[in-house]
């Protein structure tokens, strides 16, 4: 009886801790502008709505700041200093909330983004983490803004901070098919991954038609290219221009707790009514979205939220601020995250995470292979029960319990496709689930390689039956490049993650460790800001020119100063594009006939430095030939002198 009482007490205690993550605002600093009536109205409403949940919300900064969205750097420094006076007296703050009426831009950047690291740098990267944020752990602060075209629209963000018992709506991913073969397809790929994540448990719309979707309702999530969607203009009679489309044709409707982002360069340039240009996230706020991210100036695509990370975290129970910052790479930049920082899809509901350790999902495996699962409880609750269904059909819906260590034996599985549905509950009956599929084939040759870091159109080697001779193999790192092999390759058991490398203007296969990949291939290098002063661009192999007349020979199929370059190579080492040949340092690291060495090379090409990220065992100096010849002559002279001396002694 005593044990049961203690367990009940712990559950109650953990429930309180979990609730505080969403409803405790004692770690929030509210920033208002004393000179702005609209800011004061929003701040008063925020306190009115939040104080009943936590009477300790005493952290308030009433700035004296200009009534402008864009201010001088000196004004920003004044804002920073006023906020710092409060932060210096407390260690409790994790989140900073600014409001409409507080200046938006300064020093060609977002004031909110600058405030993230203005008081202490990010001591530990929060990007792509799966962790509840705290200032003590990560050093920085997470900053969000309560804003909109009007005070009423801004205040709506505060009360629409969760679904509040309403039905969960659609998650819309509006891909632009017209960008398929452009340098922008990396974000589309992230959007596709996000759709697959959400589709396991939620209703999703994934549009790949090339038409911009403007009339959707009942939305809980939204990702699109906004006014940058190439399928927008001309596909709707409303949209003869974006301003026209916005006033008549962009008509979305969002549910409480909804979030989104658009890949639009200046989507947060203003939260005042404007004569228009690119699409604004203020319009999405007017359409009732609860949280959204935008950018005050050109941020570049790398700064836009990664949809796959954003929706994975948010649907797992992390709050709005945590989710957006885990999905955003940049700090001190152009970003503006709008919404109550504690907005959540489901408050107090962080689902247990089921993940597949091995083999890879959709792999082709043999009967008897083990499927290894890991299950992580939430921060607050333990796992109580785990079970799964195998090939569930009508009349065959018996669940099978699974105990730790979580392994599933496939000895009695039949050849062909086999489907698994795994479930687990924590001690508060919050459900986690995962859908998996595997193909049983007894004709498998070779082992599954390690290739977790590759993206895009990378071949699914786990599905290959003969991994010792894979035809048409592709390795791709979206945004960096792609390798398309012209011959069959042997990837059996290969560690592709370690010995195939993509980086800016570089692709390498260390053929000493991957001899089965030392085959001819076509290489694509992406997104290169070529210097206009280059005199003669060439393909470089190990830093030395490789062209149609060299041995070995390389052939380019595109102009070498394009942002996307395509060329063929006969075998493997490391390849890049440069301005005139540059000698490559020799190396003592393992190499094959193709020169599969790994070296540290710093190439300066017309004063443009390209750092090739290579590993090295030892670097040697490159000598000028004349000096080397002089040294050899001198050494020869010394040896002859010593020889003569010993001959004289013997005589």
C-alpha positions in Angstrom: 0.0 0.0 0.0 2.9 2.3 0.8 4.5 1.7 -2.6 1.2 2.5 -4.4 0.9 5.8 -2.4 4.4 6.9 -3.3 3.8 6.1 -7.0 0.6 8.1 -6.9 2.4 11.0 -5.2 5.1 10.9 -7.9 2.6 10.9 -10.7 0.8 13.9 -9.2 4.2 15.7 -8.7 5.3 15.0 -12.3 1.9 16.2 -13.6 2.5 19.5 -11.8 6.0 19.8 -13.3 4.7 19.0 -16.7 2.0 21.6 -16.4 4.5 24.3 -15.3 6.3 23.9 -18.6 3.2 25.2 -20.4 1.5 27.5 -17.9 4.2 28.8 -15.6 5.2 32.3 -16.8 7.7 33.1 -14.0 10.5 32.5 -16.5 9.1 35.0 -19.0 10.3 38.6 -19.4 7.6 40.8 -20.9 9.0 43.9 -22.9 6.6 46.8 -23.5 7.1 50.3 -24.9 5.9 53.0 -22.5 5.6 55.4 -25.5 3.2 53.1 -27.4 -0.5 52.8 -26.5 -0.9 49.6 -28.5 2.1 48.0 -26.7 0.6 49.0 -23.4 -2.7 47.5 -24.3 -1.2 44.2 -25.4 1.0 44.0 -22.3 -2.0 44.6 -20.0 -3.9 41.9 -21.7 -1.0 39.5 -21.5 -0.7 40.0 -17.7 -4.4 39.7 -17.3 -4.5 36.4 -19.1 -1.4 34.9 -17.5 -1.4 36.1 -13.9 -4.3 33.7 -12.9 -2.0 30.8 -14.0 1.0 32.1 -12.2 1.0 35.0 -9.7 4.8 35.2 -9.9 4.8 36.9 -13.3 6.6 40.0 -12.1 9.2 40.3 -14.8 8.2 43.4 -16.8 10.3 45.9 -18.7 8.7 49.2 -19.7 11.0 50.6 -22.3 11.4 54.2 -23.4 11.8 53.6 -27.2 11.0 55.3 -30.5 7.5 54.7 -32.1 9.1 53.3 -35.2 9.6 49.8 -36.6 13.1 50.6 -37.9 15.4 52.4 -35.5 19.1 53.3 -35.3 21.7 51.0 -33.8 22.0 53.5 -30.9 18.3 53.0 -30.2 18.8 49.3 -30.1 21.7 49.7 -27.7 19.4 51.7 -25.4 16.7 48.9 -25.6 19.3 46.3 -24.8 20.6 48.2 -21.8 17.1 48.8 -20.4 16.3 45.0 -20.7 19.7 44.1 -19.2 18.9 46.1 -16.0 16.2 43.5 -15.3 18.0 40.5 -16.5 21.0 41.4 -14.3 18.8 41.0 -11.2 17.4 37.5 -11.9 18.5 34.1 -13.1 15.0 32.8 -13.7 14.3 34.1 -17.2 14.3 31.7 -20.2 12.0 33.6 -22.6 11.7 37.2 -23.6 8.4 38.5 -25.2 8.4 41.7 -27.1 5.2 43.4 -28.4 3.8 45.4 -31.2 5.0 49.0 -30.6 8.5 47.8 -29.6 10.9 48.6 -32.5 11.3 45.7 -35.0 14.6 46.4 -36.9 18.0 47.9 -36.2 21.5 47.6 -37.6 20.0 45.8 -40.7 18.8 42.9 -38.5 15.9 41.8 -36.4 16.0 43.3 -32.9 14.3 40.1 -31.5 17.0 37.9 -33.1 19.8 40.1 -31.8 18.3 40.0 -28.3 18.6 36.2 -28.3 22.4 36.4 -27.8 22.7 40.1 -26.7 23.3 39.4 -23.0 25.2 36.1 -23.2 26.3 34.0 -26.3 24.8 30.7 -27.0 27.1 28.5 -25.0 25.6 25.3 -26.5 23.9 25.0 -29.8 20.1 24.6 -29.4 19.5 24.0 -33.2 18.2 20.5 -33.9 18.1 19.5 -30.2 15.3 17.5 -28.6 15.4 19.2 -25.3 13.4 21.6 -23.1 15.1 25.0 -23.3 16.7 26.7 -20.3 18.9 29.8 -20.2 21.2 28.1 -17.6 21.9 25.2 -20.0 22.2 27.0 -23.4 23.3 30.5 -22.4 21.0 32.5 -24.7 17.3 33.5 -24.4 14.4 32.6 -26.7 12.6 35.7 -27.9 9.1 35.8 -29.4 6.8 38.7 -30.3 3.1 39.4 -29.7 2.1 41.4 -32.7 -0.2 41.8 -35.7 -1.8 44.5 -37.8 -4.0 45.5 -34.8 -3.9 45.2 -31.1 -6.9 42.8 -31.2 -5.2 40.5 -33.7 -2.1 40.5 -31.5 -4.1 39.7 -28.3 -5.7 36.8 -30.2 -2.3 35.1 -30.2 -2.4 35.0 -26.4 -5.8 33.3 -26.0 -5.3 30.9 -29.0 -2.3 29.3 -27.4 -3.5 25.6 -27.7 -6.4 23.7 -29.3 -8.5 24.2 -26.2 -10.5 21.1 -26.9 -11.3 21.9 -30.5 -10.7 19.4 -33.2 -7.2 19.2 -34.5 -7.1 20.4 -38.1 -5.0 19.8 -41.3 -1.3 20.3 -41.6 -0.8 21.8 -45.1 2.6 21.5 -46.9 2.3 23.5 -50.1 5.4 22.5 -52.2 6.4 24.3 -55.3 6.9 21.6 -57.9 8.4 24.3 -60.3 11.5 24.5 -57.9 12.2 20.7 -58.3 15.4 21.1 -60.3 16.6 24.3 -58.7 18.9 25.1 -55.8 15.8 25.6 -53.6 14.7 22.0 -53.6 16.4 21.4 -50.2 13.6 23.2 -48.4 11.0 21.2 -50.5 12.8 18.0 -49.3 12.5 19.1 -45.7 8.9 19.9 -46.3 8.3 16.4 -47.7 10.0 14.8 -44.6 7.8 16.9 -42.3 4.7 15.7 -44.2 5.8 12.1 -43.6 6.4 12.7 -39.9 3.0 14.3 -39.4 1.2 11.9 -41.7 1.9 9.0 -39.2 -0.5 10.5 -36.6 -2.2 13.6 -38.1 -4.2 14.6 -41.2 -2.0 16.2 -43.8 -2.3 17.9 -47.2 0.8 17.6 -49.4 0.4 19.6 -52.5 2.8 18.8 -55.3 0.8 20.1 -58.2 2.8 23.3 -58.8 -0.3 25.4 -58.0 -0.3 27.7 -54.9 -3.1 26.7 -52.5 -5.0 29.8 -51.3 -8.4 28.6 -50.1 -8.0 26.1 -47.2 -9.7 26.0 -43.8 -9.4 24.1 -40.6 -5.6 24.3 -40.6 -3.3 23.4 -37.6 0.0 23.7 -39.5 1.2 25.5 -42.6 4.3 25.6 -44.8 4.6 27.3 -48.2 6.7 29.5 -50.4 4.2 32.3 -50.0 4.6 34.9 -52.7 7.7 33.1 -53.9 5.6 30.2 -55.2 6.3 30.1 -59.0 2.9 28.6 -59.6 1.1 31.5 -58.0 0.7 34.2 -60.7 -1.5 33.3 -63.6 -3.1 30.2 -62.1 -5.9 32.1 -60.4 -8.0 35.0 -61.8 -7.5 36.8 -58.5 -3.8 36.8 -58.6 -2.7 39.2 -61.4 -0.3 40.5 -58.7 0.5 39.5 -55.1 -1.2 42.5 -53.7 -4.3 41.5 -55.6 -4.0 37.9 -54.5 -3.6 38.9 -50.9 -6.7 41.1 -50.9 -9.0 38.7 -52.7 -7.4 35.3 -53.1 -5.3 34.3 -50.1 -8.0 33.0 -47.8 -6.8 30.5 -45.2 -8.3 29.7 -41.9 -6.4 28.5 -38.9 -7.3 26.7 -35.6 -6.0 27.6 -32.2 -2.5 26.3 -31.5 -1.6 26.4 -35.2 1.9 27.3 -36.4 3.7 27.8 -39.7 6.4 29.5 -41.8 6.9 30.7 -45.4 10.1 30.9 -47.4 9.7 34.6 -48.1 12.7 36.9 -47.7 10.9 39.9 -46.1 7.8 38.3 -44.6 8.2 40.2 -41.3 9.4 43.5 -42.7 6.4 45.2 -41.2 3.3 44.5 -39.0 1.6 47.7 -40.2 -0.7 47.9 -43.1 1.4 48.4 -46.2 1.1 48.9 -50.0 2.6 45.5 -50.4 5.5 43.7 -51.9 6.3 40.1 -50.8 3.7 38.3 -48.7 3.6 39.1 -45.0 3.1 36.8 -42.0 0.9 39.6 -40.6 -1.7 38.3 -43.1 -1.4 34.8 -41.6 -1.9 36.3 -38.1 -5.1 38.0 -39.4 -6.2 34.5 -40.7 -5.9 33.4 -37.0 -2.6 31.4 -37.0 -1.2 31.2 -33.5 2.5 31.2 -34.2 4.6 32.0 -37.3 8.1 32.9 -38.2 9.2 35.7 -40.6 12.2 37.7 -41.6 12.9 41.5 -41.7 15.4 41.4 -44.5 16.8 38.7 -46.8 17.8 35.8 -44.5 18.8 33.2 -47.2 17.1 29.9 -47.3 19.4 28.4 -44.7 17.9 30.6 -42.0 14.3 29.6 -42.7 12.7 27.1 -40.3 13.4 23.5 -41.2 9.8 22.1 -41.5 10.8 18.5 -40.6 12.4 19.7 -37.3 9.7 22.3 -36.5 6.7 19.9 -36.8 8.5 16.9 -35.3 9.2 19.0 -32.1 5.9 20.8 -32.0 3.8 17.6 -32.5 5.9 15.9 -29.7 4.7 18.4 -27.2 7.4 21.1 -27.1 6.2 24.7 -26.9 6.2 27.2 -29.7 9.4 29.0 -28.8 11.4 25.8 -28.2 10.1 24.3 -31.5 10.9 27.3 -33.7 14.4 27.8 -32.3 15.3 24.1 -32.5 14.3 24.3 -36.1 16.2 27.5 -36.8 20.0 27.6 -37.5 20.6 31.3 -37.2 20.9 33.7 -34.3 21.6 37.4 -34.3 20.0 37.5 -37.8 16.8 38.4 -39.5 14.3 36.1 -37.7 11.1 37.1 -35.9 9.2 34.4 -34.1 5.6 35.5 -33.5 3.4 34.0 -30.8 3.1 33.3 -27.1 6.3 31.4 -26.3 4.3 28.7 -24.3 1.8 28.1 -27.1 1.5 24.3 -27.6 -0.4 21.9 -29.8 -1.4 19.8 -26.8 -0.6 21.2 -23.4 0.6 18.6 -20.9 0.8 16.0 -23.7 4.4 15.0 -24.7 4.1 11.7 -26.5 6.6 9.0 -25.8 9.1 8.6 -28.7 9.4 5.3 -30.5 12.3 5.1 -32.8 13.8 2.4 -35.1 17.5 1.6 -34.4 18.0 -1.1 -37.0 17.6 -2.2 -39.8 16.6 1.0 -41.7 12.9 1.6 -42.3 11.6 -0.1 -45.5 14.7 -2.3 -45.6 14.8 -5.7 -47.4 15.8 -8.2 -44.8 16.1 -12.0 -44.3 13.9 -14.2 -42.1 15.2 -14.3 -38.6 16.7 -10.8 -38.7 16.0 -8.8 -35.5 14.2 -5.5 -35.6 15.6 -3.3 -32.8 13.4 -0.6 -31.3 14.2 2.1 -28.7 11.5 3.9 -26.7 12.2 7.2 -24.8 9.8 8.4 -22.1 9.0 12.1 -21.8 11.0 14.2 -19.4 8.3 13.7 -16.7 6.7 10.2 -17.1 7.8 6.6 -17.5 6.8 4.0 -20.1 4.1 1.7 -18.7 3.3 -0.7 -21.7 4.5 -1.4 -25.2 2.8 -3.5 -27.9 2.6 -4.0 -31.6 0.5 -5.4 -34.4 2.0 -7.4 -37.3 0.3 -7.4 -40.7 -3.0 -6.4 -39.2 -6.0 -7.4 -41.3 -9.7 -7.9 -40.6 -10.0 -10.7 -38.1 -6.3 -10.6 -37.3 -5.9 -7.7 -34.9 -4.2 -9.4 -31.9 -1.7 -7.2 -30.3 1.7 -8.6 -29.2 3.3 -7.3 -26.0 6.9 -6.2 -26.1 9.3 -6.1 -23.2 12.7 -4.4 -22.8 15.1 -4.7 -24.6 12.7 -4.0 -27.5 13.4 -6.5 -30.2 11.1 -8.2 -32.7 12.1 -11.5 -34.2 11.2 -12.0 -37.9 11.8 -15.8 -38.0 8.2 -16.7 -38.8 7.5 -13.8 -41.1 6.5 -14.7 -44.7 8.4 -13.4 -47.8 7.1 -10.1 -49.1 6.0 -6.9 -47.5 5.5 -7.0 -43.7 3.9 -4.1 -41.8 4.3 -3.2 -38.1 2.4 -0.8 -36.0 4.0 -0.1 -32.6 2.4 1.6 -29.7 3.4 2.6 -26.1 1.8 4.4 -23.2 3.4 6.4 -20.5 2.1 6.3 -16.9 -0.5 9.0 -17.8 -1.8 7.0 -20.8 -0.3 9.4 -23.3 0.1 7.4 -26.5 3.2 7.1 -28.7 3.1 5.2 -32.0 5.2 4.3 -35.0 4.5 2.7 -38.4 7.1 0.5 -40.0 7.4 -1.7 -43.1 10.0 -4.3 -44.1 10.4 -6.7 -47.1 11.4 -10.3 -46.4 13.6 -11.7 -49.2 15.8 -14.8 -48.9 17.9 -13.9 -52.0 19.7 -11.0 -50.3 23.4 -10.6 -51.1 25.6 -8.4 -48.9 25.1 -6.2 -45.8 23.2 -2.9 -45.5 25.7 0.0 -45.6 25.8 2.9 -43.2 24.4 6.0 -45.1 22.3 8.0 -42.6 23.7 11.5 -43.5 22.5 11.5 -47.2 19.3 13.1 -48.4 17.4 13.9 -51.5 17.4 11.2 -54.2 19.9 8.9 -52.4 19.4 5.3 -53.4 17.7 3.2 -50.7 20.4 0.6 -50.4 18.5 -1.1 -47.6 15.9 -2.1 -50.2 18.5 -3.5 -52.6 18.6 -7.3 -52.9 22.2 -7.5 -54.2 24.2 -4.8 -52.4 27.4 -6.0 -54.0 26.4 -4.7 -57.4 23.9 -1.8 -57.2 23.1 -0.2 -60.6 22.2 3.4 -61.0 23.3 4.3 -57.4 23.0 7.9 -56.2 24.4 9.6 -53.2 23.1 13.1 -52.5 23.5 15.9 -50.0 20.8 18.4 -50.8 22.2 21.9 -51.1 25.8 20.6 -51.5 25.9 18.0 -54.4 25.1 14.6 -55.8 27.0 11.6 -57.1 25.3 9.5 -59.8 27.4 6.3 -60.6 27.6 5.1 -64.2 28.6 1.6 -63.2 27.4 -0.9 -60.6 28.9 -0.3 -57.2 29.5 -2.6 -54.2 28.2 -1.0 -51.0 28.0 -4.1 -48.9 28.7 -3.2 -45.3 30.3 0.1 -46.4 30.6 3.0 -44.0 29.5 5.7 -46.5 28.9 8.2 -43.7 32.6 8.3 -42.8 34.2 8.0 -46.3 31.9 10.0 -48.6 32.0 13.7 -48.0 30.2 16.7 -49.4 31.0 20.2 -48.4 31.1 23.6 -50.1 32.6 23.1 -53.6 33.9 19.6 -52.7 33.0 16.0 -53.1 35.2 13.1 -52.0 35.1 9.3 -51.9 38.0 7.8 -50.0 38.4 4.8 -52.3 41.1 3.3 -50.0 38.2 2.5 -47.7 35.5 2.2 -50.3 37.1 0.3 -53.2 33.6 -0.9 -54.3 32.7 2.8 -55.1 35.8 3.5 -57.2 33.8 3.8 -60.4 33.0 6.4 -63.0 30.3 8.8 -62.0 28.6 12.1 -62.8 29.0 14.8 -60.1 26.7 17.7 -59.4 27.9 20.6 -57.2 25.3 23.1 -56.0 25.0 26.7 -55.0 28.4 28.2 -55.7 28.9 32.0 -55.4 31.6 32.2 -58.1 33.9 35.2 -58.0 33.5 37.3 -61.2 37.3 37.9 -61.2 38.0 34.2 -62.0 40.1 34.0 -65.1 39.8 30.3 -66.0 37.6 27.9 -64.1 38.6 24.2 -64.3 37.7 20.9 -62.6 40.2 20.0 -59.9 41.1 16.5 -58.9 43.2 16.6 -55.7 43.8 20.3 -56.5 45.2 19.5 -60.0 43.4 20.3 -63.2 41.3 17.4 -64.6 39.9 18.0 -68.1 39.3 16.2 -71.5 43.1 16.2 -72.3 44.4 15.1 -68.9 45.0 11.6 -67.5 42.7 10.7 -65.9 40.1 12.8 -67.9 37.1 14.7 -66.7 34.3 16.2 -68.8 32.0 19.1 -67.8 28.4 19.0 -69.0 27.6 22.6 -67.8 29.3 26.0 -67.7 31.6 25.9 -64.7 30.5 29.3 -63.4 26.8 28.1 -63.0 25.5 27.9 -59.5 24.8 24.2 -60.3 27.7 22.4 -62.1 27.6 18.9 -63.7 30.7 17.0 -64.7 31.9 13.4 -65.1 34.9 11.7 -63.4 36.5 8.3 -64.2 37.4 7.2 -60.7 37.6 8.6 -57.2 39.6 11.0 -55.1 38.3 14.5 -54.2 37.0 17.0 -56.7 36.2 20.7 -56.7 36.0 23.6 -59.1 38.7 26.2 -59.1 40.4 29.0 -60.9 43.6 27.5 -62.5 45.3 24.4 -61.2 46.8 24.4 -57.7 49.2 21.7 -56.6 47.8 19.4 -53.9 49.9 18.4 -50.8 51.0 14.8 -50.7 49.8 12.6 -47.9 50.8 9.5 -46.0 47.2 8.5 -45.5 45.9 5.3 -47.3 45.4 5.7 -51.1 44.4 3.6 -54.0 45.3 3.9 -57.7 42.7 6.6 -58.0 44.4 8.6 -55.3 41.8 8.2 -52.6 43.8 10.1 -50.1 42.5 12.4 -47.3 44.4 15.6 -46.8 44.0 19.0 -45.3 44.1 21.4 -48.2 43.6 25.2 -48.0 43.3 26.5 -51.5 43.3 30.3 -52.2 41.7 30.9 -55.6 42.0 34.5 -56.7 41.9 35.6 -53.1 38.8 33.5 -52.5 39.6 30.9 -49.9 38.0 27.5 -50.3 38.6 25.3 -47.3 38.4 21.6 -48.1 37.3 19.7 -45.0 39.6 16.6 -45.2 41.2 14.5 -42.5 45.0 14.0 -42.5 47.7 11.8 -41.0 50.6 14.1 -41.9 51.2 17.2 -44.0 54.3 17.8 -46.0 55.8 21.0 -47.4 55.8 21.5 -51.1 59.2 22.6 -52.3 60.0 24.8 -55.2 61.7 22.5 -57.8 64.9 24.6 -58.1 65.4 24.6 -54.3 64.7 20.9 -54.1 67.3 20.2 -56.9 69.9 22.4 -55.1 69.3 20.4 -51.9 69.7 17.1 -53.7 73.0 18.3 -55.3 74.4 19.4 -52.0 73.5 16.1 -50.3 75.2 14.2 -53.2 78.4 16.3 -52.7 78.4 15.6 -49.0 78.1 11.8 -49.6 80.9 11.8 -52.1 83.1 13.8 -49.7 82.4 11.3 -46.8 83.1 8.4 -49.2 86.5 9.9 -50.2 87.4 10.5 -46.5 86.8 6.9 -45.5 88.7 5.6 -48.5 91.7 7.7 -47.4 91.5 6.3 -43.9 91.4 2.8 -45.2 94.4 3.5 -47.4 
